[in-house]
Amino acid sequence: MQLVDSHCHLDLMDLSHYDNDMDTIIDLSRKNRLSHLLNISVNLCSFPQVLATAKAYPEVWASVGIHPCYDKEPETTVEELMQHAAHPEVVAIGECGLDYYMNQGCCPRDNDFQWQRDRFALHIEAAKAARLPLIVHTRDAISDTIKCMQDNQADHVGGVMHCYVEDWENAKKAMDMNFMISFSGIVTFKNARDLQAVAKQVPDDYLLIETDSPYLAPVPHRGKLNQPAYVSHVAAFLAELRATSVEHIAHITHQNFTRLFLDKQSELC
């Protein structure tokens, strides 16, 4: 059985909890049978470290992009993103999207989120140009997120709705545009009944799992520092929820990860 963590932030981990050594985190993931980890970029300043981590470990891959909550980040260009995406370790564009929650009241541009929509559209264009899938973040902005994806033909590349917490109708709209639905530790929370109902319905071919480490640790580690190894708890919960085996969840999510990220990368090489 091989597991995947389709979304983690290794370079945001507090290494003081892991002998000040990234090797410890990777060793823990290996002991929990993880074969692939996708290390997610949140801004271009930290991208060199994201890339270096992917270069250092054969099971780690990278994305490149600017998170919508980084409101003070200098804006990028399609050409710049494509240049970074040319590295063979980079298998996706993002994390990108819309977040109307985190920026509310703290962003100097919070009265008009057009800058987020423009940045998201630019990432979609870069993904199409680079022929790579998108990692989409959305919070308190699902309608505009879906509209931006539709208006900019994000279905040409597809991707994943990371840390999905929205309803079934919007999940269907995303899947209609070739986007997989990824569940984090949130799905294991007792108060996540509505999300669990969505997780039961997602077809096998569209299901992914993640940790979003170091955030959102699943039960039984809720409230503690998260790590990629804990994706096994997400897999086990989904297996029980969907009345199947952990081995089946591991198999389909591994297969989906490979098809979405690694098969496309092989086509480009």
Buried (B, 14 or more C-beta within 10 A) or exposed (E): BBBBBBBBBBBBBEEEEBEEEBEBBBBBBBEBBBBBBBBBBBBBEBBEBBBBBBEEBEBBBBBBBBBBBBBEBEEBEBEBBBBBBEBEBBBBBBBBBBBBEBBEEEBEEBEEBEBBBEBBBBBBBBBBBBBBBBBBBBBBBBEBBBBBBEEBEBBEBBBBBBBBBBEBEBBBBBBEBBBBBBBBBBBBBEEBEEBBEBBEEBEBEBBBBBBBBBBBBBBEBBEEBBBBBBBBBBBBBBBEBBEBBBEBBBBBBBBBBBEBBEEBBEEEE
